[in-house]
Amino acid sequence: MTARLPDSSLALLRQGYTFISARCDEAGTDLFQTRLMLRPVVCIRGAAAAEFFYGGGRFSRTGALPRSVKHLLQDAGSVQTLEGDAHHRRKQLFLDLGSRGSAERLADHFDAEWHDPDRGLPSGRRFNLHNEARRILTAAACRWAGLPTDPFTIRRRSTELGLMIDQAGAFGPVNWYARWRRHSTEKWAATAILTARLAAPDQTPATPVEAIAFHRDHAGKELPADTAAVELLNLLRPVVAVSNFIVFAALALTQHPEWKNKLANGDDDDLHCFAQEVRRYYPFFPFVGGTATGHLEWSGHAFKPGDWVLLDLYGTNHDPRSWPNPESFDPARFRTWQPNPNTLIPQGAGDKETGHRCPGEDITVELIKRAIRTLADTPALQVPAQDLSFNLSSMPALPKSGFILGPGHAGRR
């Protein structure tokens, strides 16, 4: 299928997360061709599409993102841009840093920051949960990584890391400003890398920043300081992005209060189911791009080397073939769910050990669970009247109010 319009860029901006799935539904297909920013692209969705896209080294990340997006979310030389042995070696670094034990250490720091009487959530006044969660996550990530956690550093890095997330899908001055601010963050990260190297530890690196500083690539060489700085940001930024999931978890608790008592008691199975449904149901990444590495065929379409392809992440998470009643928020579905790397794909599909799937999913789930348990077990936190709607044309999407919490009478609009 080929889209009716010669270029669909305006339609993408208008529809956002539902752009691909709406056209697939209209045509009764999982694949269509169009142009975005005048560049030909093939859009695909569904579990079979995810398996095709992520399996067998069929697609490269080279040329898969506009420069305005790539500079904020990846940048040159990062693990996402590598292939083959170079990718596997660098990916192992992130798999080690995202291990279950490491995830729990980070989550413990998050708990400590969240509940600290001086640094945690404000008391006695209303506050924007998204902003506060982002600040707390920045502090927890820096403490876990072995970086400074003074108030000035946390405020500044929270803002800069947040801009990378918020403006990656934007164009024009707001994107340019975020990219300009990123230069400052990269300089800070490079200084941290060089400082760690000057310390020259004679033992196994004790912190994530040391692990990155002394990591050796597939050729046995330490990473250039600027590349190591980029990878340090690729470790910190996704942690800060969990603030979006935390806000949606709070929204889900507000709209589904029958789950609140279950979750306040801290049953791990219920917390896990709720966190996974937050990740499935609410918008995070809309899609992911790749370029064909050779001549390929799927769903009746022949791909040539270099063809640009977008896989619909949000639409696949809402595909009724994989998820009965996908537009209903139902954590109980995960009590019987058989794990499938190509159906639950908010952070990518496939095998995280060998492919490009995000290695930090354990970290994401653990942080969401910790936040859910605390939000469910804090009756003093009320939800005042506010606009909790969110627009799927905005990427990333969030409740319009940012989600306000604080003392006072509960209520919402």
C-alpha positions as CSV (number, residue, x, y, z in Angstrom):
1,M,0.0,0.0,0.0
2,T,1.2,3.5,-0.8
3,A,-0.2,6.5,1.1
4,R,-2.4,8.8,-0.9
5,L,-0.5,12.0,0.0
6,P,3.0,12.5,-1.6
7,D,4.3,13.4,1.9
8,S,2.9,12.5,5.3
9,S,4.9,14.8,7.5
10,L,2.0,17.0,8.5
11,A,-0.2,14.0,9.1
12,L,2.5,12.5,11.4
13,L,2.6,15.7,13.4
14,R,-1.2,15.8,13.6
15,Q,-1.7,12.2,14.6
16,G,1.6,11.4,16.5
17,Y,1.5,8.0,18.1
18,T,-1.4,6.7,16.0
19,F,0.0,7.7,12.7
20,I,1.1,4.3,11.5
21,S,-1.6,2.1,13.1
22,A,-4.4,4.3,11.8
23,R,-3.2,3.9,8.2
24,C,-2.6,0.2,8.6
25,D,-6.2,-0.2,10.0
26,E,-7.7,1.8,7.2
27,A,-6.0,-0.4,4.6
28,G,-6.2,-3.7,6.5
29,T,-2.5,-4.2,6.2
30,D,0.7,-4.1,8.4
31,L,2.8,-2.2,5.9
32,F,2.5,0.9,3.8
33,Q,4.8,3.3,1.9
34,T,4.9,7.1,2.2
35,R,7.3,10.0,2.5
36,L,8.4,11.8,5.6
37,M,10.3,15.1,5.1
38,L,10.3,14.1,1.4
39,R,12.2,10.9,2.2
40,P,10.6,7.6,1.1
41,V,9.8,5.4,4.1
42,V,8.1,2.0,4.7
43,C,6.0,1.9,7.9
44,I,5.2,-1.5,9.6
45,R,3.4,-2.7,12.7
46,G,2.6,-5.8,14.7
47,A,4.5,-8.6,16.4
48,A,5.5,-10.3,13.1
49,A,6.9,-6.9,11.9
50,A,8.8,-6.5,15.2
51,E,10.4,-9.9,14.8
52,F,11.3,-9.1,11.2
53,F,12.7,-5.7,12.1
54,Y,14.8,-6.7,15.1
55,G,15.9,-10.2,14.0
56,G,18.9,-11.3,11.9
57,G,20.7,-8.0,11.5
58,R,18.3,-7.0,8.8
59,F,18.2,-3.3,9.7
60,S,20.9,-0.9,10.7
61,R,20.5,2.3,12.8
62,T,22.7,4.2,10.3
63,G,20.7,7.0,8.7
64,A,17.5,5.9,10.6
65,L,16.9,9.1,12.5
66,P,16.8,12.8,11.5
67,R,19.9,14.6,12.8
68,S,17.7,16.7,15.1
69,V,16.6,13.6,16.8
70,K,19.8,11.7,16.7
71,H,21.9,14.4,18.3
72,L,19.5,14.5,21.3
73,L,18.9,10.8,21.8
74,Q,22.0,9.1,20.5
75,D,24.8,11.1,19.0
76,A,27.7,9.9,16.9
77,G,29.6,6.8,18.1
78,S,27.0,5.7,20.6
79,V,26.0,2.1,21.1
80,Q,22.8,2.5,19.2
81,T,24.7,3.5,16.0
82,L,27.0,0.5,16.0
83,E,26.6,-2.9,14.4
84,G,28.3,-6.3,14.5
85,D,31.1,-7.1,16.9
86,A,31.5,-3.4,17.8
87,H,27.8,-3.3,18.9
88,H,27.9,-6.6,20.8
89,R,31.0,-5.5,22.8
90,R,29.5,-2.1,23.7
91,K,26.1,-3.5,24.3
92,Q,27.6,-5.9,26.9
93,L,28.7,-2.9,28.9
94,F,25.1,-1.7,29.1
95,L,23.8,-5.1,29.8
96,D,26.1,-5.4,32.8
97,L,25.1,-1.9,34.0
98,G,21.4,-2.8,33.6
99,S,21.6,-6.2,35.4
100,R,19.0,-7.1,38.1
101,G,21.4,-6.3,40.9
102,S,22.4,-3.0,39.4
103,A,18.7,-2.1,38.8
104,E,17.9,-2.8,42.5
105,R,20.9,-0.6,43.6
106,L,19.6,2.3,41.5
107,A,16.0,1.7,42.7
108,D,17.3,1.8,46.3
109,H,18.9,5.2,45.6
110,F,15.6,6.3,44.1
111,D,13.7,5.3,47.2
112,A,16.2,7.1,49.4
113,E,16.0,10.3,47.4
114,W,12.2,10.1,47.2
115,H,11.7,9.8,50.9
116,D,14.5,12.1,52.0
117,P,13.0,14.9,54.1
118,D,15.2,17.5,52.5
119,R,15.6,16.3,48.9
120,G,12.5,14.3,48.4
121,L,9.0,15.2,47.3
122,P,7.8,18.6,48.7
123,S,5.5,18.5,51.7
124,G,2.8,20.9,52.7
125,R,2.3,22.3,49.2
126,R,1.2,21.3,45.8
127,F,3.8,20.2,43.2
128,N,4.2,19.0,39.7
129,L,4.9,15.2,39.9
130,H,6.6,15.1,36.5
131,N,9.1,17.8,37.5
132,E,9.8,16.4,40.9
133,A,10.1,12.8,39.7
134,R,12.6,14.0,37.0
135,R,14.7,15.7,39.6
136,I,14.7,12.8,42.0
137,L,15.5,10.4,39.2
138,T,18.4,12.6,38.2
139,A,19.8,12.6,41.7
140,A,19.3,8.8,42.1
141,A,21.0,8.2,38.7
142,C,24.0,10.4,39.6
143,R,24.4,8.9,43.0
144,W,24.3,5.4,41.5
145,A,26.7,6.2,38.7
146,G,29.2,7.8,41.1
147,L,28.7,11.4,40.0
148,P,28.2,14.6,42.1
149,T,24.8,15.1,43.6
150,D,25.0,18.7,44.9
151,P,21.7,20.7,44.3
152,F,23.2,22.8,41.6
153,T,24.4,19.8,39.6
154,I,21.0,18.0,40.0
155,R,18.9,21.0,38.9
156,R,21.0,21.7,35.9
157,R,21.4,18.1,34.7
158,S,17.7,17.4,35.3
159,T,16.8,20.3,33.1
160,E,19.3,19.3,30.3
161,L,18.5,15.6,30.3
162,G,14.8,16.6,30.3
163,L,15.3,18.8,27.3
164,M,16.9,15.9,25.4
165,I,13.7,13.8,26.1
166,D,11.1,16.5,25.5
167,Q,12.5,18.1,22.4
168,A,13.8,15.1,20.4
169,G,10.6,15.1,18.4
170,A,10.5,18.8,17.9
171,F,11.9,21.0,15.1
172,G,13.2,24.5,14.9
173,P,14.3,26.8,17.8
174,V,13.2,24.6,20.7
175,N,15.2,21.6,19.3
176,W,18.2,23.8,18.5
177,Y,18.1,25.1,22.1
178,A,18.0,21.6,23.5
179,R,20.9,20.6,21.3
180,W,22.9,23.7,22.4
181,R,22.2,22.8,26.1
182,R,23.4,19.2,25.4
183,H,26.9,20.5,24.6
184,S,27.2,21.6,28.2
185,T,26.0,18.2,29.4
186,E,28.5,16.4,27.2
187,K,31.4,18.6,28.6
188,W,30.3,17.8,32.1
189,A,30.1,14.1,31.3
190,A,33.5,14.1,29.6
191,T,35.0,15.8,32.7
192,A,33.6,13.0,34.8
193,I,35.2,10.4,32.5
194,L,38.6,12.0,32.6
195,T,38.4,12.5,36.3
196,A,37.7,8.7,36.7
197,R,40.6,7.9,34.5
198,L,43.0,10.1,36.4
199,A,42.1,8.2,39.5
200,A,43.5,5.1,37.7
201,P,41.9,2.4,39.9
202,D,43.9,-0.8,40.1
203,Q,40.8,-2.9,40.6
204,T,37.5,-3.7,39.0
205,P,35.5,-0.4,38.4
206,A,33.2,0.2,41.4
207,T,30.7,2.6,39.7
208,P,29.0,2.9,36.4
209,V,31.1,6.0,35.5
210,E,34.2,4.0,36.1
211,A,32.9,1.1,34.1
212,I,32.3,3.4,31.1
213,A,35.6,5.2,31.6
214,F,37.7,2.0,31.5
215,H,35.6,0.1,29.0
216,R,37.6,-1.3,26.1
217,D,36.0,-1.7,22.6
218,H,36.2,-4.7,20.4
219,A,39.7,-3.7,19.4
220,G,40.9,-3.5,23.0
221,K,41.0,0.3,23.1
222,E,39.5,2.7,25.7
223,L,36.7,4.8,24.2
224,P,37.6,8.4,23.3
225,A,36.5,10.7,26.1
226,D,33.8,12.3,24.0
227,T,32.4,8.9,23.0
228,A,32.5,7.7,26.6
229,A,30.7,11.0,27.6
230,V,27.9,10.2,25.1
231,E,27.6,6.7,26.5
232,L,27.4,8.1,30.1
233,L,24.5,10.3,28.9
234,N,22.9,7.2,27.3
235,L,23.0,5.7,30.7
236,L,21.5,8.7,32.6
237,R,18.9,10.0,30.2
238,P,16.8,6.8,30.0
239,V,16.6,6.8,33.8
240,V,15.3,10.3,33.8
241,A,12.8,9.4,31.1
242,V,11.2,7.0,33.5
243,S,9.5,10.1,35.0
244,N,7.0,9.9,32.1
245,F,6.0,6.4,33.1
246,I,5.8,7.4,36.8
247,V,3.3,10.2,35.9
248,F,1.2,7.7,33.9
249,A,1.4,5.3,36.8
250,A,0.0,8.0,39.0
251,L,-2.7,8.7,36.5
252,A,-3.6,5.0,36.3
253,L,-3.9,4.8,40.1
254,T,-6.2,7.8,40.1
255,Q,-8.4,6.4,37.3
256,H,-8.4,2.8,38.7
257,P,-8.5,3.2,42.5
258,E,-9.6,-0.4,42.9
259,W,-5.9,-1.3,42.5
260,K,-4.6,1.1,45.1
261,N,-5.0,-1.1,48.2
262,K,-3.5,-4.1,46.4
263,L,-0.5,-2.1,45.4
264,A,0.0,-0.3,48.8
265,N,0.5,-3.7,50.4
266,G,3.5,-4.2,48.1
267,D,2.7,-7.6,46.6
268,D,5.5,-7.9,44.0
269,D,3.3,-9.8,41.4
270,D,0.6,-7.1,41.5
271,L,3.2,-4.3,41.3
272,H,4.9,-6.0,38.3
273,C,1.6,-6.5,36.5
274,F,0.6,-2.9,37.1
275,A,4.0,-1.6,35.9
276,Q,4.0,-3.7,32.8
277,E,0.4,-2.5,31.9
278,V,1.6,1.1,32.4
279,R,4.4,0.4,29.9
280,R,2.0,-1.2,27.4
281,Y,-0.9,1.1,27.6
282,Y,0.5,4.6,27.9
283,P,2.6,6.3,25.2
284,F,6.4,6.4,25.4
285,F,8.3,6.0,22.2
286,P,6.0,6.2,19.1
287,F,8.2,4.2,16.7
288,V,11.8,3.2,15.9
289,G,13.7,3.6,12.7
290,G,16.1,1.5,10.7
291,T,17.7,1.1,7.3
292,A,17.7,-2.1,5.4
293,T,21.1,-3.8,5.3
294,G,20.4,-5.9,2.1
295,H,17.7,-7.1,-0.2
296,L,14.8,-8.2,2.0
297,E,11.2,-9.3,1.6
298,W,8.3,-9.1,4.1
299,S,4.6,-9.0,3.8
300,G,4.8,-8.9,0.0
301,H,7.1,-5.9,-0.1
302,A,10.7,-6.0,-1.5
303,F,13.2,-3.9,0.5
304,K,16.4,-2.6,-1.1
305,P,19.6,-1.9,0.8
306,G,19.3,1.5,2.5
307,D,15.5,1.6,2.5
308,W,14.2,3.5,5.5
309,V,11.7,1.7,7.7
310,L,9.7,2.7,10.8
311,L,8.4,0.1,13.2
312,D,5.3,1.2,15.1
313,L,6.0,0.6,18.8
314,Y,2.8,2.2,20.2
315,G,0.6,0.5,17.7
316,T,2.1,-2.9,18.3
317,N,1.5,-2.5,22.1
318,H,-2.2,-1.8,21.2
319,D,-2.6,-4.5,18.6
320,P,-5.8,-6.6,19.3
321,R,-4.1,-9.7,17.8
322,S,-1.7,-9.7,20.7
323,W,-3.7,-7.8,23.4
324,P,-7.4,-8.5,23.8
325,N,-9.3,-5.2,24.5
326,P,-6.1,-3.2,24.0
327,E,-7.7,0.1,24.7
328,S,-8.7,-1.0,28.3
329,F,-6.2,-0.6,31.1
330,D,-6.0,-4.1,32.6
331,P,-3.0,-5.0,34.7
332,A,-4.5,-8.5,35.4
333,R,-3.7,-9.4,31.8
334,F,-0.1,-9.8,32.8
335,R,-0.9,-12.5,35.4
336,T,-1.3,-15.0,32.5
337,W,0.8,-13.3,29.9
338,Q,3.4,-15.5,28.2
339,P,6.5,-13.3,27.8
340,N,7.0,-12.4,24.1
341,P,9.8,-10.1,23.1
342,N,7.8,-8.9,20.0
343,T,4.5,-8.0,21.6
344,L,5.4,-5.9,24.6
345,I,7.8,-3.4,23.0
346,P,7.6,0.1,24.6
347,Q,11.4,0.2,24.6
348,G,12.0,-1.9,21.5
349,A,11.6,-5.6,20.5
350,G,13.7,-8.7,20.1
351,D,16.5,-10.1,22.3
352,K,18.3,-7.5,24.4
353,E,21.3,-9.7,24.6
354,T,22.1,-9.8,20.9
355,G,20.0,-7.0,19.3
356,H,19.1,-3.4,19.7
357,R,16.4,-3.8,22.4
358,C,16.9,-1.5,25.3
359,P,19.1,-3.1,28.0
360,G,17.6,-1.0,30.7
361,E,14.1,-2.6,30.9
362,D,14.8,-4.2,34.3
363,I,15.8,-0.7,35.6
364,T,12.6,0.9,34.1
365,V,10.3,-1.7,35.6
366,E,11.9,-1.6,39.0
367,L,11.7,2.2,39.2
368,I,8.1,2.2,38.2
369,K,7.3,-0.4,40.8
370,R,9.0,1.5,43.6
371,A,7.1,4.7,42.6
372,I,3.7,2.9,42.3
373,R,4.1,1.3,45.8
374,T,4.9,4.7,47.4
375,L,2.1,6.6,45.5
376,A,-0.4,3.9,46.5
377,D,0.7,4.0,50.1
378,T,0.7,7.7,50.7
379,P,-2.9,8.8,51.5
380,A,-1.8,12.4,52.2
381,L,-1.0,12.9,48.5
382,Q,-4.3,14.1,46.9
383,V,-5.0,14.8,43.3
384,P,-6.6,18.3,43.0
385,A,-8.8,19.3,40.1
386,Q,-6.7,19.6,36.9
387,D,-6.6,18.6,33.3
388,L,-5.3,15.0,33.2
389,S,-6.0,14.5,29.5
390,F,-3.1,13.8,27.2
391,N,-2.8,14.3,23.4
392,L,-1.3,11.5,21.3
393,S,-0.2,14.0,18.7
394,S,2.4,15.3,21.2
395,M,5.6,13.3,21.2
396,P,6.3,12.6,24.0
397,A,2.8,12.7,25.4
398,L,2.0,13.6,29.0
399,P,-1.0,14.8,31.0
400,K,-1.5,18.5,30.2
401,S,-1.2,19.4,33.9
402,G,2.0,17.5,34.3
403,F,0.1,15.8,37.2
404,I,-0.3,18.0,40.3
405,L,-0.2,16.4,43.7
406,G,-0.5,17.9,47.2
407,P,-2.6,18.5,50.2
408,G,-6.2,19.4,49.7
409,H,-9.5,17.9,48.5
410,A,-9.2,15.3,45.9
411,G,-10.9,15.8,42.5
412,R,-10.0,16.0,38.8
413,R,-11.4,17.2,35.6
